[in-house]
Amino acid sequence: MVEDKQMPMNIPLRLGEYTRVLKLTRKPTREEFTIIAKVAGAGILLIGFIGFIIYLLITVMPGWFK
């Protein structure tokens, strides 16, 4: 059964919640930013490495059984 996606009628309430969250945010310090950038970069490299290993297994492994 497919449900119809309808616009919620409480849009002003939602916008108020988003505005409240944005008012609580602050600019990160240089130290916080560098830590976040390092963690994000390490995550990207890890995902890329895992994808490369999977690619190698898929392309090289079929040749092992000939």
The first five atom37 places (N, CA, C, CB, O) and aatype in JSON, in Angstrom:
{
  "aatype": [12, 19, 6, 3, 11, 5, 12, 14, 12, 2, 9, 14, 10, 1, 10, 7, 6, 18, 16, 1, 19, 10, 11, 10, 16, 1, 11, 14, 16, 1, 6, 6, 13, 16, 9, 9, 0, 11, 19, 0, 7, 0, 7, 9, 10, 10, 9, 7, 13, 9, 7, 13, 9, 9, 18, 10, 10, 9, 16, 19, 12, 14, 7, 17, 13, 11],
  "atom_mask": [
    [1, 1, 1, 1, 1],
    [1, 1, 1, 1, 1],
    [1, 1, 1, 1, 1],
    [1, 1, 1, 1, 1],
    [1, 1, 1, 1, 1],
    [1, 1, 1, 1, 1],
    [1, 1, 1, 1, 1],
    [1, 1, 1, 1, 1],
    [1, 1, 1, 1, 1],
    [1, 1, 1, 1, 1],
    [1, 1, 1, 1, 1],
    [1, 1, 1, 1, 1],
    [1, 1, 1, 1, 1],
    [1, 1, 1, 1, 1],
    [1, 1, 1, 1, 1],
    [1, 1, 1, 0, 1],
    [1, 1, 1, 1, 1],
    [1, 1, 1, 1, 1],
    [1, 1, 1, 1, 1],
    [1, 1, 1, 1, 1],
    [1, 1, 1, 1, 1],
    [1, 1, 1, 1, 1],
    [1, 1, 1, 1, 1],
    [1, 1, 1, 1, 1],
    [1, 1, 1, 1, 1],
    [1, 1, 1, 1, 1],
    [1, 1, 1, 1, 1],
    [1, 1, 1, 1, 1],
    [1, 1, 1, 1, 1],
    [1, 1, 1, 1, 1],
    [1, 1, 1, 1, 1],
    [1, 1, 1, 1, 1],
    [1, 1, 1, 1, 1],
    [1, 1, 1, 1, 1],
    [1, 1, 1, 1, 1],
    [1, 1, 1, 1, 1],
    [1, 1, 1, 1, 1],
    [1, 1, 1, 1, 1],
    [1, 1, 1, 1, 1],
    [1, 1, 1, 1, 1],
    [1, 1, 1, 0, 1],
    [1, 1, 1, 1, 1],
    [1, 1, 1, 0, 1],
    [1, 1, 1, 1, 1],
    [1, 1, 1, 1, 1],
    [1, 1, 1, 1, 1],
    [1, 1, 1, 1, 1],
    [1, 1, 1, 0, 1],
    [1, 1, 1, 1, 1],
    [1, 1, 1, 1, 1],
    [1, 1, 1, 0, 1],
    [1, 1, 1, 1, 1],
    [1, 1, 1, 1, 1],
    [1, 1, 1, 1, 1],
    [1, 1, 1, 1, 1],
    [1, 1, 1, 1, 1],
    [1, 1, 1, 1, 1],
    [1, 1, 1, 1, 1],
    [1, 1, 1, 1, 1],
    [1, 1, 1, 1, 1],
    [1, 1, 1, 1, 1],
    [1, 1, 1, 1, 1],
    [1, 1, 1, 0, 1],
    [1, 1, 1, 1, 1],
    [1, 1, 1, 1, 1],
    [1, 1, 1, 1, 1]
  ],
  "atom_positions": [
    [[0.84, -1.17, 0.0], [0.0, 0.0, 0.0], [0.89, 1.25, 0.0], [-0.96, -0.01, 1.22], [1.75, 1.38, 0.87]],
    [[0.7, 2.13, -0.93], [1.52, 3.33, -1.06], [0.81, 4.48, -0.36], [1.79, 3.66, -2.55], [-0.35, 4.77, -0.62]],
    [[1.56, 5.11, 0.54], [0.99, 6.25, 1.25], [1.27, 7.53, 0.47], [1.55, 6.36, 2.69], [2.34, 7.67, -0.13]],
    [[0.31, 8.45, 0.47], [0.51, 9.73, -0.19], [1.36, 10.62, 0.71], [-0.85, 10.4, -0.52], [1.1, 10.75, 1.91]],
    [[2.38, 11.22, 0.1], [3.22, 12.16, 0.85], [2.55, 13.52, 0.81], [4.69, 12.23, 0.26], [2.37, 14.11, -0.26]],
    [[2.17, 14.01, 1.98], [1.52, 15.3, 2.04], [2.39, 16.25, 2.86], [0.11, 15.18, 2.66], [3.14, 15.83, 3.74]],
    [[2.29, 17.52, 2.54], [3.03, 18.53, 3.29], [2.46, 18.6, 4.7], [2.96, 19.92, 2.57], [1.24, 18.66, 4.88]],
    [[3.31, 18.61, 5.7], [2.8, 18.73, 7.07], [2.18, 20.11, 7.28], [3.91, 18.48, 8.1], [2.64, 21.11, 6.72]],
    [[1.16, 20.14, 8.07], [0.45, 21.39, 8.29], [1.12, 22.26, 9.36], [-0.98, 21.11, 8.69], [0.73, 23.41, 9.55]],
    [[2.12, 21.72, 10.05], [2.76, 22.47, 11.13], [4.14, 22.99, 10.7], [2.89, 21.59, 12.39], [5.1, 22.88, 11.46]],
    [[4.23, 23.55, 9.49], [5.51, 24.05, 8.98], [6.07, 25.18, 9.86], [5.35, 24.54, 7.54], [7.26, 25.16, 10.14]],
    [[5.28, 26.15, 10.3], [5.86, 27.18, 11.17], [6.46, 26.6, 12.45], [4.8, 28.22, 11.52], [7.47, 27.11, 12.94]],
    [[5.85, 25.57, 13.01], [6.39, 24.94, 14.2], [7.76, 24.33, 13.9], [5.42, 23.87, 14.74], [8.7, 24.48, 14.68]],
    [[7.86, 23.64, 12.78], [9.14, 23.03, 12.36], [10.21, 24.1, 12.16], [8.96, 22.21, 11.06], [11.34, 23.93, 12.61]],
    [[9.86, 25.19, 11.49], [10.83, 26.25, 11.26], [11.31, 26.85, 12.57], [10.23, 27.34, 10.36], [12.47, 27.23, 12.7]],
    [[10.42, 26.95, 13.54], [10.81, 27.44, 14.85], [11.81, 26.53, 15.52], [0.0, 0.0, 0.0], [12.75, 27.0, 16.16]],
    [[11.62, 25.22, 15.39], [12.57, 24.27, 15.96], [13.94, 24.4, 15.29], [12.03, 22.83, 15.81], [14.96, 24.38, 15.97]],
    [[13.96, 24.52, 13.97], [15.22, 24.66, 13.24], [15.92, 25.95, 13.64], [14.97, 24.62, 11.73], [17.14, 25.96, 13.82]],
    [[15.18, 27.02, 13.77], [15.76, 28.31, 14.15], [16.37, 28.22, 15.55], [14.7, 29.42, 14.1], [17.45, 28.76, 15.78]],
    [[15.7, 27.55, 16.46], [16.22, 27.41, 17.82], [17.53, 26.64, 17.83], [15.2, 26.7, 18.7], [18.46, 27.0, 18.55]],
    [[17.61, 25.59, 17.03], [18.85, 24.81, 16.96], [19.97, 25.65, 16.36], [18.64, 23.53, 16.12], [21.1, 25.61, 16.85]],
    [[19.67, 26.42, 15.3], [20.7, 27.25, 14.68], [21.21, 28.34, 15.61], [20.16, 27.87, 13.41], [22.37, 28.74, 15.51]],
    [[20.36, 28.83, 16.5], [20.79, 29.85, 17.45], [21.75, 29.28, 18.49], [19.59, 30.47, 18.15], [22.57, 30.02, 19.05]],
    [[21.66, 27.98, 18.76], [22.54, 27.35, 19.75], [23.91, 27.01, 19.17], [21.9, 26.09, 20.29], [24.85, 26.75, 19.93]],
    [[24.04, 27.01, 17.85], [25.31, 26.62, 17.25], [26.34, 27.72, 17.39], [25.12, 26.26, 15.78], [26.01, 28.89, 17.59]],
    [[27.62, 27.33, 17.27], [28.7, 28.3, 17.32], [29.79, 27.87, 16.35], [29.26, 28.45, 18.76], [29.82, 26.72, 15.9]],
    [[30.67, 28.78, 16.05], [31.76, 28.47, 15.14], [32.79, 27.62, 15.87], [32.42, 29.77, 14.58], [33.17, 27.94, 17.0]],
    [[33.25, 26.52, 15.25], [34.23, 25.67, 15.94], [35.58, 26.36, 16.02], [34.38, 24.32, 15.21], [35.93, 27.18, 15.18]],
    [[36.34, 26.01, 17.06], [37.69, 26.54, 17.18], [38.57, 25.87, 16.13], [38.26, 26.31, 18.62], [38.17, 24.88, 15.52]],
    [[39.76, 26.4, 15.94], [40.67, 25.82, 14.94], [41.03, 24.39, 15.31], [41.95, 26.67, 14.82], [41.13, 23.53, 14.43]],
    [[41.22, 24.13, 16.6], [41.55, 22.77, 17.05], [40.41, 21.8, 16.77], [41.89, 22.77, 18.55], [40.64, 20.69, 16.27]],
    [[39.18, 22.2, 17.09], [38.02, 21.35, 16.81], [37.89, 21.08, 15.32], [36.74, 22.01, 17.34], [37.62, 19.95, 14.91]],
    [[38.1, 22.12, 14.51], [37.97, 21.95, 13.06], [39.02, 20.98, 12.52], [38.1, 23.29, 12.36], [38.7, 20.13, 11.69]],
    [[40.27, 21.1, 12.98], [41.31, 20.21, 12.47], [41.04, 18.76, 12.87], [42.68, 20.64, 12.98], [41.28, 17.84, 12.09]],
    [[40.55, 18.54, 14.09], [40.23, 17.18, 14.52], [39.11, 16.61, 13.67], [39.83, 17.15, 16.02], [39.19, 15.47, 13.22]],
    [[38.06, 17.4, 13.44], [36.93, 16.94, 12.62], [37.4, 16.65, 11.2], [35.8, 18.0, 12.61], [36.98, 15.66, 10.61]],
    [[38.26, 17.52, 10.65], [38.76, 17.31, 9.29], [39.61, 16.05, 9.2], [39.57, 18.52, 8.82], [39.51, 15.31, 8.22]],
    [[40.43, 15.78, 10.21], [41.26, 14.58, 10.21], [40.4, 13.32, 10.29], [42.25, 14.61, 11.38], [40.64, 12.35, 9.57]],
    [[39.4, 13.33, 11.16], [38.52, 12.17, 11.3], [37.73, 11.93, 10.02], [37.55, 12.37, 12.49], [37.6, 10.79, 9.57]],
    [[37.21, 13.0, 9.42], [36.46, 12.85, 8.18], [37.37, 12.34, 7.06], [35.82, 14.2, 7.77], [36.97, 11.47, 6.28]],
    [[38.58, 12.86, 6.97], [39.52, 12.41, 5.96], [39.9, 10.94, 6.15], [0.0, 0.0, 0.0], [39.99, 10.19, 5.18]],
    [[40.12, 10.55, 7.41], [40.44, 9.15, 7.68], [39.27, 8.24, 7.3], [40.81, 8.95, 9.17], [39.48, 7.15, 6.78]],
    [[38.06, 8.68, 7.56], [36.88, 7.9, 7.18], [36.76, 7.74, 5.68], [0.0, 0.0, 0.0], [36.44, 6.66, 5.19]],
    [[37.01, 8.82, 4.95], [36.95, 8.77, 3.49], [38.01, 7.81, 2.95], [37.14, 10.17, 2.89], [37.73, 7.0, 2.07]],
    [[39.24, 7.91, 3.49], [40.3, 7.01, 3.05], [39.98, 5.55, 3.37], [41.63, 7.41, 3.7], [40.24, 4.66, 2.56]],
    [[39.41, 5.3, 4.55], [39.06, 3.94, 4.94], [38.01, 3.35, 4.01], [38.56, 3.92, 6.39], [38.14, 2.21, 3.56]],
    [[36.96, 4.11, 3.72], [35.91, 3.64, 2.82], [36.49, 3.4, 1.42], [34.75, 4.66, 2.76], [36.14, 2.41, 0.77]],
    [[37.35, 4.29, 0.96], [37.98, 4.1, -0.35], [38.85, 2.86, -0.39], [0.0, 0.0, 0.0], [38.85, 2.13, -1.38]],
    [[39.6, 2.62, 0.68], [40.46, 1.44, 0.75], [39.63, 0.15, 0.74], [41.33, 1.49, 2.01], [39.97, -0.81, 0.05]],
    [[38.54, 0.14, 1.49], [37.66, -1.03, 1.5], [37.07, -1.25, 0.12], [36.53, -0.85, 2.54], [37.0, -2.39, -0.34]],
    [[36.65, -0.2, -0.55], [36.12, -0.33, -1.91], [37.17, -0.84, -2.88], [0.0, 0.0, 0.0], [36.86, -1.63, -3.77]],
    [[38.41, -0.39, -2.73], [39.48, -0.85, -3.61], [39.77, -2.33, -3.39], [40.75, -0.02, -3.37], [39.99, -3.07, -4.35]],
    [[39.76, -2.78, -2.14], [39.97, -4.2, -1.84], [38.85, -5.04, -2.47], [40.03, -4.43, -0.3], [39.11, -6.09, -3.06]],
    [[37.61, -4.58, -2.34], [36.48, -5.3, -2.94], [36.64, -5.34, -4.46], [35.13, -4.63, -2.55], [36.39, -6.37, -5.08]],
    [[37.05, -4.22, -5.06], [37.26, -4.18, -6.5], [38.33, -5.19, -6.91], [37.66, -2.76, -6.95], [38.15, -5.92, -7.88]],
    [[39.45, -5.23, -6.18], [40.5, -6.18, -6.5], [40.01, -7.62, -6.38], [41.71, -5.97, -5.59], [40.31, -8.45, -7.23]],
    [[39.25, -7.91, -5.34], [38.72, -9.26, -5.17], [37.8, -9.65, -6.32], [37.98, -9.38, -3.85], [37.83, -10.79, -6.79]],
    [[36.98, -8.73, -6.76], [36.03, -9.03, -7.82], [36.75, -9.22, -9.16], [34.97, -7.92, -7.93], [36.38, -10.09, -9.95]],
    [[37.77, -8.4, -9.41], [38.43, -8.48, -10.72], [39.5, -9.56, -10.77], [39.05, -7.15, -11.06], [39.73, -10.13, -11.84]],
    [[40.16, -9.88, -9.66], [41.26, -10.84, -9.66], [40.78, -12.24, -9.33], [42.33, -10.41, -8.67], [41.28, -13.21, -9.9]],
    [[39.83, -12.36, -8.45], [39.38, -13.67, -7.99], [38.85, -14.59, -9.09], [38.33, -13.5, -6.95], [39.14, -15.78, -9.05]],
    [[38.09, -14.09, -10.07], [37.63, -15.01, -11.11], [38.78, -15.69, -11.85], [36.76, -14.26, -12.11], [38.6, -16.81, -12.34]],
    [[39.93, -15.08, -11.95], [41.08, -15.69, -12.6], [41.7, -16.82, -11.8], [0.0, 0.0, 0.0], [42.43, -17.64, -12.35]],
    [[41.42, -16.88, -10.52], [41.99, -17.91, -9.65], [41.4, -19.29, -9.95], [41.76, -17.56, -8.19], [42.04, -20.31, -9.68]],
    [[40.2, -19.33, -10.49], [39.49, -20.6, -10.66], [39.61, -21.16, -12.08], [38.04, -20.41, -10.31], [38.9, -22.11, -12.43]],
    [[40.48, -20.6, -12.91], [40.61, -21.08, -14.29], [41.59, -22.22, -14.36], [41.05, -19.96, -15.22], [41.83, -22.76, -15.43]]
  ]
}
